[in-house]
Each structure stands twice: as structure tokens, then as C-alpha cells.
């Protein structure tokens, strides 16, 4: 299959997954989980059938073992992954920004870690390194985007609804494991047949769940937003058809890249709506969203190198120097990075308080660490140009994230006070603090990237070819 044709599932996956995430946030908690999961799996089966030229022949083309693998893969990826979102989200809790963070950044990180494990099993250490760098950048970048969707933000992962959030994160495990099972089942036959068996088993299990929980209420609530439900089902159907195809053609690292761009695409949609004048007030903090998006782009470039990485001959001192930004970034996580100040008017009086937040409680702290890891991995690579260019852009925009907290909600503070943030009765402001190690990590990382590019330009072509055979 030629490269442009192989790229189609990847592009479809990126667009369809972004639409699915947006609509699932709107529906989860408002429609019973069993009913919503049944609608989504029905959409998946319909899209698979329409995309299969000869459905009956495809069904018969699989062996008994492949059928069992396909059914198990469908139960995990087609039904299990969306079921966890539908079952674990309440009407508005966790907040939409947190759901997008775990489902986009979290699921992407899980797929990237899966790619790292596969690379290690194949002896591709550098591929594993790029995958880990991509996972960290995806998490930091997605956090930067969603934390800047509004101010004050509702983004406070693992504070109020940690078990539910971690449950949603496990949906990424089901998506990856189920997708790999479907690909494995298709080794001796077509992927269409595996998808048909998988989607069929997913729909059957979802209908049983729905029947056990009662059809009537779920059916009536589905009917309240029929267009949104149909669009969500279609989007999930395209995700389910393109996800195994992406894993088969490109591998989990590319799949992770496609999942990670979701908040970037959703932010772009909001900006387009603003440009054409069909939306209300502008909620986005554009500099922060831009910086987060550039981090995601750097993660995509890192993940793109995971499959074709080639180890380079290079000076050992450069790799030692490249460890310095990581040490600085880790030190920066422990030091103050953001000052928070809250002013709230209550019936009982006025609350005014301030507190310091460490680098570990800031998006900039984790972004600095992710960029530092990319820099270290790049010292082992023969062609790190695109990841380094993207990392340079992200490093230049990094200061826009310095006052962005990784969590707004504080368990030690009275919830009554925090519920007034963003209303006429209360406000909370965040101010960046001078964190020398964190700033030094980004500057040192940029300097090392310049050295890497200079060294790579003068490296003899013959040495680069030798490096692909294991030079160090």
C-alpha cells in the first residue's frame, strides 16, 4: 500500500476521535451509560458493514481462533473503552477539560507506552525513547491546552474524582489491547472480518447491558438529543474502523499521535467559530493554548520518529550535557513556581488567601521535563530535525505556560469557597514565580538542541550509516 493511502486511516482517526470526544463529553452523564454505549457500538457496526465490500465473505474468512480474538478485541476496544467514559462521568463531573485530558492525552500516553514496550521487545531502544518522550509531551501539551480553555479553569485532575478519572484512563488500555487483538486476528484473513465480529460482539454485549438496566428510560433520553447521538455513533464508528487500520499500518506510536491532537483540533474549531461570528464570548487563553498545542506538535514529531529511528555516532560528552536539562527540570518540580491568590465574598464574610504552588503543580514544570527528555533522546538520533524544530517552537512559547496551574482545586480549602471562583462573588489569580532550575532546563535544552543540529551537520555520512548497525 502506498504511503498516501496508508495515511488515510491516520487522518480519519484524528478527526473522528476529536468529534467523538467532544460529543461524548456532552452526552456522558446525561444519557444512561448502557443506552449510550449501545448507540455507539451500533454506529460502529453500521460503519464497519458499510465499509466492507462483502460482509458475509469477510465473516466466514476467519478461523475459530481468529473469531474469538476478534470478539474479545471488540468487547474491549469497541464497547469497553467508551463504556468507561459513559459509566464514570456524572452530569458535569469530572469537568469536561479533565475528561478530554484523560481520554486524549491519557489514552495517547498509554498507546505511546505500548509502542515503547513493543520497541524494547524488538531491541529498538531509540524507538522506545522517542515513544516515552512523545507520551510525556502529549500529556504536558494536552494539559496546557485544556487548562487554558477558560480562566479560572476547571482543570484539576486527580483531586476530586480520582477513581472515576483513573477508570476513564483505563479505557485507553482497553482501546489499545482490543485494537491489537483485532490486528492479530486479521493476520490470517482480512481486517474487515475481524472488525465485523468485533463490532457485532460489542453491540450484543451492550444491548444485554441495556436490557438488564431497563430500555424505557434510556430510549427516551436518547430521543432527547437524536442528532448528537447519531453524530457521536458515526464518529465512534469511524474511530473503530480507523484505529486497527492505523495500528496495522503504522503502529501504536502513530495511533498515539492521532489521539493526542484532539484538544488542538477542538481549540481550532472554537477559533474558527469566533472568526465567522457564530459563537459567543472568547473563552480561550490563546497564548496558553498555542504553547500547549506546540508541545503536542513536538510530541507528534517524536512519535513519528519512533518507528524509523536510527541510532547515531556522536560525542559522549553531548549526551552527558543533555542530561543536565533533565536534572534541572526535576529540581524545578520541587520548587515554587506559581503564586495563587483567592478573594471570595461569603455570607459569613470575606475570604482572602494566597499560597505557593510547586513546579509539580504547574503545567510549565511538566512541560520543561518533557522537553528535556526529548532533547536527551535526540542526542542518540541521526535525523532529529523535525522533533528538534518542533521542540524549539515549544520552548519559545513555554513562558506562556509559566502561570498555568496543573490543578486549581485544593483539597485543604473549603469547597464552599472554591465553588465561587469565576463568579461575581469570587476570583482566583495565578502569578508565575521565578523558578531558576525550571527556566534553566528550558534554556539549557534549547542550547543543547543547537549543538545537536551543529554536530549532525558535520557528522560524516558514512558514520551515520554505521550507526544504524549499532554504533554508539
HELIX and SHEET records of a PDB file:
HELIX    1   1 UNK A    3  UNK A   27  1                                  25    
HELIX    2   2 UNK A   33  UNK A   51  1                                  19    
HELIX    3   3 UNK A   55  UNK A   60  1                                   6    
HELIX    4   4 UNK A   64  UNK A   73  1                                  10    
HELIX    5   5 UNK A   74  UNK A   80  3                                   7    
HELIX    6   6 UNK A   81  UNK A   88  1                                   8    
HELIX    7   7 UNK A   96  UNK A  100  1                                   5    
HELIX    8   8 UNK A  101  UNK A  106  3                                   6    
HELIX    9   9 UNK A  107  UNK A  121  1                                  15    
HELIX   10  10 UNK A  125  UNK A  146  1                                  22    
HELIX   11  11 UNK A  162  UNK A  185  1                                  24    
HELIX   12  12 UNK A  186  UNK A  188  5                                   3    
HELIX   13  13 UNK A  191  UNK A  213  1                                  23    
HELIX   14  14 UNK A  215  UNK A  222  1                                   8    
HELIX   15  15 UNK A  223  UNK A  225  5                                   3    
HELIX   16  16 UNK A  226  UNK A  249  1                                  24    
HELIX   17  17 UNK A  252  UNK A  260  1                                   9    
HELIX   18  18 UNK A  262  UNK A  276  1                                  15    
HELIX   19  19 UNK A  286  UNK A  306  1                                  21    
HELIX   20  20 UNK A  316  UNK A  334  1                                  19    
HELIX   21  21 UNK A  359  UNK A  361  5                                   3    
HELIX   22  22 UNK A  363  UNK A  378  1                                  16    
HELIX   23  23 UNK A  385  UNK A  397  1                                  13    
HELIX   24  24 UNK A  398  UNK A  401  5                                   4    
HELIX   25  25 UNK A  415  UNK A  418  1                                   4    
HELIX   26  26 UNK A  436  UNK A  458  1                                  23    
HELIX   27  27 UNK A  461  UNK A  467  1                                   7    
SHEET    1   A 3 UNK A 349  UNK A 358  0                                        
SHEET    2   A 3 UNK A 336  UNK A 346 -1                                        
SHEET    3   A 3 UNK A 426  UNK A 432 -1                                        
END                                                                             
